[in-house]
Amino acid sequence: MEFLLLKFVSVLLLSTTVSACGYPGSPAHASIAFSTEVIEPGTTATYTCDPGFELLGPGRRVCTANGTWVPQGIPFCVLDVAVGKAPMQSSLSGSGIPQKAIDGSTSTFFNPDTCSMTQTERSPWWYVNLLEPYMVQLVRLDFGTACCSNNRPATIVVRVGNNRPDLGVNPICNKYTGFIEEGRPLFLPCTTAMPGAFVSVYLEDPPQNSLSICEAFVYTDQALPIERCPSFRDQPLGSTATYNGKCYIFYNNQPRNLASARRFCEVRGGNLIDETSPALQGFLSWELFRRHRNDPNGQYWLGAVRDTADPNNWKWINGQDVSVSFWNAPGTKENCSRFDGSKGWLWSETSCNLNLNYICQHKPATCGKPEQPANSTIIARNFDIGSVIEYRCSPGHLLVGPNIRTCLPSGFFSEFPPKCRYLECGAPASIPQGSYVLLNGTRHYLSTVQYTCDEGHVLVGRGSLVCDVDEKWNGPPPRCDPFYCRHPPPLLNGGFEMSSNTTVYGTETKYYCDEGFEMKGKDTIKCVASGYWDGEPPVCIAKDQNKATTFISSGEDRQKETTPKDRYTPIASSPTRTIPQETSTSSYRPSSPNYNPVVTYIPDSGYPKQKSSSTTGIQTPTTTPLPTRISSIFTTWPINNGTDKNLPSWTPPPLEIIPADDLEESFNFLEEAPSNRISSYEDAPVNKIPDLQPSQHHPQSTAATPSRHIPVSTTVSYPSHRPTQDTPIVTVDDSHANNINPFNRNDKIKYGGKHDGKSLNSAQAKLNMGGIIALGVFGGFILLAITVTLILIFVRRVH
C-alpha cells in the first residue's frame, strides 16, 4: 500500500499536467507556478527560490505557439558560500583588506570601506577559503576600479580547487578577456560544477595593475542555508552557521557546566560537538575567531571526556574513541575538554563543573526540493532524510542519468539530477503491396509503427517496429509476399489453362473437357486470399454412355491422360469366347495426386515404335472374366515428360526383357486360333491400365473397329499440369480373323541376337534357369570337397 502511495502521490508544485510546451523544468530549491491550469501557448511560468537561496536567471518564462519556452534556459537557485569565510590577497593597499570583498556589502563605485585593494604589481590575486569543498557553479565579481589604462582589455582567470591558490595549479573555472567597469558585476559561470574549497581570482593581463573587489560571490546549489536550521527565540542573533550539511548554533550568553549544556542541546534536538576532523576543526576555529575577535579568552565546551577505564584515553560523549585530536599542551589531569580562545581555539583540559559557553550541533531534517529537468515528472512522498524520489520523462524523451535519488543524512540528494533528452526517428520505410500506421501518431522515442499487407499478401518479417535510442527504427521493414495456391487439381478426360505462369493470388484456372465429353460443374476456379482455390474442379462425363473410355493419341493430336479408373480391353482367346469387362461412363478425380502412367515393353514385338496415325477409341465386348495372370506379362515403369520444364526430370529404370518362354507360359490359356494372332505389334491396339477399383455399373459390350496407332511419345501426368498423352498398353483385338500370334513358339529370340536390326544385349537379359541350376550344382560339389578335406585333416592330426 505504501508503494502505491509512493507512486501516485505527486510532488507538491512539481507534478503538473503538461501539454503543448511540456514541463519547463525547475532548479533545485525552487517552486514554479503557472498562470493556467493546463499549459498552453501563452502560459507563464514563474519561479520562486526557497528561503536562503538567490534566483539567478529569468524569473518568468512564457510558452510559445511552437511549443518552446522563452527565454530559453532554466534559472538557478543558488547560495553564496563565500560570505564570512577566510579570504587572502597578494598585497594590501591602504585599508583595502581582503575581508571587505566578502563582508556582504557591495558598491557601484570604489569605496575603501567595503572594497578590497591590492598594490600595483605584475599579476595580483585574491582568494577565499570556503573551509569545506563545495560544488562551485558560478562566481560573481563586483570590481571596485576599472581596468585598464590605454583602453587595453583585461584578462581575469578564476580557479577552483583544493590546492594552495598561490600556486596557480587549480583547475580553471572561467577565463574572461574584456573591459572591466567600475561597480559593474561580472558573472563567470564554470563550464561544469567544480568541487573545491579554494576560489581564486587572478588579474593576468595587462601587467602592473592593482586588483580591487568590492564583493565576491561564490554560488552553489549544494549547500545548506541557515534558514533550514532550527531557530529558537533565546538564541543570539547571527549565532547559526552551517558546515557539511549540519547546523551549528553558538550559545555565548548562557554559560553552563558540561552535563547541563549537554542536556540543553539534546532537548532541542541536537548535541554537543562529538566529532572532529581537520576541516571541521578549521571551520570551528574560524567561526570562533570571527565571533570573538575582541574577546580572545572565550571558552566553549567540547564533547570529549577522559576514559574512566583508561585515564590516558579520551572518548566522545557518544562512546566513540577520539582518534584525531588538536590539543594545545600536555594535560592537567582534568576529565573534560574545551575550545580555548587563549590558545588559538585549540583543545585544553578543563574541569567538568565550570560554566562555559557551548555549541549545539543539529543534523538536517530534509534535503529540500530537488532539481526537476524539463519534460519530466518527480514521484515522491516527501523530501525528508532517507526518502526516495523517482524521475520519469515525458513521452518521446529518454532519461539520461539516474532515475532514483535518495535524500542522504547530509541533507543532499545522492547522484546528480538526470536529463530528459528528446529523440525522434525518421519516417518509416514504405513497403510494396503494404502500408503502415503510426499507432500513437508520433515518431518520437518508443513510438510504434505497425505494418500491414494488402489483401492476398502475407507479412514476412516483424510487423511492429519501435523507435530506439539511436533515433532509428529497431529493425528493417517487413515485406509483403503474395499468397500462392497449390497446383490446380487435375481433370480426368480434360485439361485446364491458367491465367498466369504461377498459382499466385488472383490466378484463374479454366477447365475444359476432351472431345466427346461434356463438363459438369463450374469451369473456372480462382486462387483467393486464403491461399486456396475457391471451388472444386468440374467433371468431364462422356456424352455417350456406351462410348468406351479408352483412348490412344497420336503425336499430331492433343494428348490425353490415362488413369487407373479408365477401363481396358482384355485379350480374347477366340471370336466366340468373350471376357466380360466392367465399363463405367462416369469420370472422377484421381484419389492419389502422385499417380504416374506406365508403359509396357514386350519382347518379340518391336514395340514401341514411333509412327503417326489417327486416334480411335477401342472397346471389346466381353463376357468372361479376365484371367488374373495377365498382369504377369507386363513390365512397367513411370514415364518422364522431357518436354515439360516445370516438372522434375528423372531417368526411367532399364527395360526388362521378358523371354518368349515366359510369355508362352503366361499365355498358355490362349488358343492357337488365327483370330488370336497379329502380324506385328505395330497393329496392336492399346487400352488403358486395368481399373483397380470395382465399378458399380453393369458390363456393357459394343463392337468397335480397330485402327492402327503408333504412339509418338509417352509422358508422365502430374496433378498440377494438363495431361499430355494417354499411356498405351498392349491388348489384343479379336475383331480381325487374321490368324496372327505375337507369341509364336517358333519366334523365340536368343539372348545376344538381333531382332529387327536392334541388339538386345543392353536390355539386361535374365539368367537362364538351367544356368542357375548348373551353378548351384557346381557350388555344391566345391563345398562338399572342402568339407571332406577338412575332415581328413582333422582325423590325421588326432592320430
PyMOL commands that set and color helices and strands:
alter all, ss='L'
color gray80, all
select helices_A, chain A and resi 2-8+98-102+149-151+165-167+226-228+258-267+278-291+341-343+628-633+660-666+674-676+681-683+745-747+761-763+769-798
alter helices_A, ss='H'
color red, helices_A
select strands_A, chain A and resi 30-34+44-49+54-56+60-63+69-70+76-80+86-89+125-143+154-161+172-178+185-205+213-220+240-243+246-256+271-272+299-306+314-316+336-340+346-350+356-362+376-380+388-393+397-400+404-406+419-422+434-438+448-453+457-460+464-466+479-482+494-498+508-513+517-520+524-526+539-542+598-600+636-638+686-687+729-730+754-755+758-759
alter strands_A, ss='S'
color yellow, strands_A
deselect
rebuild
show_as cartoon
